[in-house]
C-alpha cells in the first residue's frame, strides 16, 4: 500500500502534469491555428431524409515549417476533434460516436504543406439519428481553439413513393449496422436493408442498402452465443457491391465497399478483377487515412 505522504506527492505531481500539459496543449493550438486549416466537406450538400450521411474532414499545415505534436485522428471516436450539429430549429448538439477509442500515441509531426484527411460517418451515433427530420443542418469541427468551416447540409423530405424506403433506413438498428459493417444479431437491420434493396431498388436508398449488405456478407463473423464462425459469402457480397460500386456513396461507404469487393474477388480466385477494384480504390482514396490502413495489405495480396 502507498504511504500517505507518497500518495500526496504522487497526486500533486499528477495534477501538475495535467495542468501544465493542458496549458501547453492549449497554447500550441492557439499558436498553430493561423497556420493550420481544418476543413469539413461532403460529396454533396443535399441528402434525402434517411439517406446515410458521411463527410470528409481534412487537416492541412499551410505554413512553411513543420508542426510538432499535432493529433491527426480526426474521427470523433478518438475525442480529439469535436463535432457540433446545429439542427433546423437552431439547437446545437455535440455528435457522440457509437464508441470511444483510446490510442497510445495520437500525435504526428505535420510537415509543411502536408494534409491528412479521413471519412467520417455521421448518419447515426450515440445520440441516435443525427438528421432525424427534414431541414437545414450546420456542422462544424473543432479542436481547442482550432475551428473548421461550417458545412451546411439540406435534408429533404422524401417523395410519397420514397417514404417507405426512407422509414426503413431511418432506424437505430440500420444506423448501427451501417456504421459497424454488419452484425448478425441486428436482424431487423438486415430485413430492412434487404427490403430496400429488393422492393425499392430504384430509390437512392437502395445503393446504400446494397453497399451495407455487401460489406456484411463479405466478412466472416463470430457467433459467440453458439460458439461458431459465420463464414463470409463472397459471391453474394460481390453481387450487392457491384450494384453500388458506381454510385457516389461518400468516402466512408466507398472505402468499405472497395476493400470488401477486392477481398471478394481474391476469395473467388479472380486476381484480375481484384486488381481492377484495387486500382479504383487507390486512385480515389490514396490520401485518405482510413484507406491508408487498408491499402498496403490488399496490394500485397493482389500482387501489386
N, C-alpha and C positions, 0 to 999 in steps of 0.2 A: 504493500500500500504506500502511496506517495505521502511524504510528511507534509504537515500543514504549510510550513514555510516554503518548501519547494513547490508545493501546489500553487501558492500565491505567486511565486516568481514565474512559474510557467504561465499562469493566467495573464499576468502583466505583460510578459513577452508576447503572448499570443495576441492580446489586444493591441499592443504597439505595432505588431506586424500587420494586423488587419487595417488599422487606422492609417499607417504610413503607406501601406501597399495600395489602399483605396485612394488615398490622396494622390499618389504618384500616377495611378491609372487615369484618374480624372484630369490631372494636369497634362498627361500625354494626349488624351483625347482633345483637350482644349487647344493644345499646340499643333496637333495634326489636322484638325478639322479643315483648315484652309487649304491643305494640300491633298485631302482625300475626298473622293466623290463616292457617295453611297447612293446607288440608283435602283429603283424598282420599276419593272416594266412587265407587260403581258403581250402575248402574241396578238391579242385583240382587246378592245375595250368594251365590248358588248357581249354579254352572255345571257342565255335563256335561263329562267328560273329552274333550278335543278340540274343545270349543266355544271360539271365539276370544274372548278377554277384553280389554276396553278399560275404562279408568277415567276419571273426571273429576277434575281437580286444580284447585283454586282458591286464590287469594291475596287476602286482604282486609285493608285498613287499618281497624282497629277504633278508632283514635284520632281526635282532633278536629283534628289538623293533618296537613298533607301530609308524606310521607316521600320524601326525595331519594335518587336513585341506587339504585333497587331493581331487580334483574333480574326481568323478567316472563316470560322464556322458560322455561316450566315443563316442556317436553318434555325427556326425558333425552338426546336427541341434541345439545342445547346444552351439557350438562355442568355447568350451574349448580345443578341440583337432582338429588340422588342418590336412587335408588330401591332400597330393600333388600327382598329377598324371603326370608321365613322359611318353609322347607318343612315338611311334616308331621313330619319327624324332628328339627326344631329347627335345622337348618343354615341360616345366613344367607348369602345370596349377593347381591352387587350386580347390579342389572339393567344389562346392556350393550346399548345401542342398536345397530341394524344399521350406522349411520353416525354420524359426528360432524360438526356444522355450526358453522362459525365465523361470527360476525356482528360488524359494525363497532361498533354501539352497542346493547348489550343492556339498557340501563338506562332506567327511566322514573321519573317523579315519581308516586307513588301517592297520589292525593288522599284527603282524609278520607272514610271510608266507601266508598271505591272498591274494587271487586272485579274481578279478572281471572280467567279460567278457560280451560282447554283440555281436549281429549280426548286421551288417551294410549293407544297400542297396546302391550299387554304380553304378548300371546299368545306371540310369539316374539321373539328378539333375538339379539345376538351370541353368547350362550351356548347358543343352541338353544331348545328348548321351555321356557317359564317354569314351566308347570304340567304336568309330564310324567306324573304319577301322581295317582290319587285321594287325597283327604285335605284337611286344613285348612291354608291358607296365610295368612300375615300380610304386609301390605305397608305400608311407611312411606316418606314422602318427607322429605328434609331439605335444608337449605342452611345450611352452617356451624352456628350454634347454634339455628337455627330448625327445628323439627320438626313434622310433621303428626300427626294422629291415626293410629291403627293400623287399617287396613281388614282385616277378616277375611273370606276367601272360602272357601267349601266347594266342592271339585271332586269331583263324584260319579261313580262308576263307571257306564259305560253299561249299559243292559239288553242282554240277548242279541240282541234284534232290532236294536239300535242300534250294536252293537260294530263292525260292518264300516264303517259311516259314520264312526264315531269314529276308527278306524285310518286311514281315507283322509284325514281332516283333520289328524291329528297327524303331519305330516311336515315336514321342513325346507323343501322347495320350496313347499308350501302356505303355511307361515308367512311366508316371504319374499314370495310372490305377493300375499297379502292386505295386507301392510304397504305394498308398493310400488304397489298398484293395478293389478297385471298384470305382464306380461313375456312376450313371445312365445317367449323361449328357455326359459322354465320350463314345458316341455311336459308334464311329469309332473303338475305342479300343475293345469294346465288339464284334463287327463284325469281326475284325482281329483275335482276340483270338479264336472265335468260328470256323473260317475258319481253323486256325492252328490245333485246336483240332480235327476237323472233317475230313478235307481234307489232313492233313499232320500228321496223328496220329502216324506214325512210326518214326518220327523225334524226336530229343532230345527236340525240342522246344515245342512239344505237352504236355510234362509233366508240363512245366511252365504255359502253357495256361490253362490246366486243373486245376492247383492249383489256378491261378488267378481268373478264372471264379467260381470255387467252393467257394472261400472266398467271392466273390461278391454276389453270390446267397444265401449264408448262413447268410447274415446280412441284417437287415432291414435298410431302408434309408429314410430320409425326402426329399420329393419333395417340396421345398419351393415355387417354381413358382405356383404350383397348390394346395398348402396348404394341402398336404396329406402325409401319411406314406406309403412307398412301402414295403410291408411285405417280410420277408425272405422266401425262398423256400428250407427248409432243405432237402427234398427228392432229388431235382435237385442238390443241393450243394453236398450232400453225394456222388452222382454218379461221379461227377467230381473229388472230393477229393480222393476217393478210388482209382481212376486210377493213381493218382500222389503219393499216400502215400508211396510206396516202393522205390521211386526214390530219390536219394540224390540231393535235390534242393538247398542245402546250408541252413544255420541256419535261415536266415530271412524268407524264404518262408516256411520252415518246421514248424517253430513256429506258423505262421499264420494258416497253414494247420491243425496242431494238435488242436489248440484252436477252430477253426471253426467246425472241424469234431466232436469233443467232444460235442460241443453245438448242432450240428445237431442231434446226437443220443439222446441227452436229450430232444430236442423238439419233437422227434419221439417216446418218451417214451421207449427208449431202453437203460436202465442204464447199462446193461451188456456190450454192445458194447461201450458205452461211457466210461466205466471203463477200457476197454482194450486199447482204444486210449489214454486215460489219462495216463495210466501206461507207455505206449511207450513214450509219451511226457515227462513225468517226468524223465524217465531213461536216455533219450538223452540230456535233457536241464535243469536239476535241478539247475545247477550252472550259467546258463545264466541270466543276469539281465533283459532282455526283458521277458523271460519266467517266472521269479520270480514274475512279476507283474500280470501274468495271472493265475498261478497255484493255489494259495490259494482259489480263488473263485470257480474255476472248481472242486477242491477237495471237497469243501463244498457241492456243488450242486450234485455231483455224490455220495457223502456219504462216501468218503474215509477218 
